[in-house]
Amino acid sequence: MDSKDIWSANDAQQEFDRVLEQARNVGPQEIDDPTGIYVLKVKLDRTRPDAAQFLAKRAPKG
């Protein structure tokens, strides 16, 4: 799958799941619409573990 970071509004509507995936894995995605250019970026990625939880699970026992 090729990465894309500038989408027409029509393409973004048709491939919304892919736009979200690209924003999460590649970086901010631009959506070009006649009214302006919109930028979609992930503010909080809930698919990745919280750093504190990650470290707590790997803390030495004892």
Secondary structure, DSSP 8 states (H G I E B T S, - for coil): ----SEEEHHHHHHTHHHHHHHHHHT--EEEEETTEEEEE--SS-TTS--HHHHHHHTS---
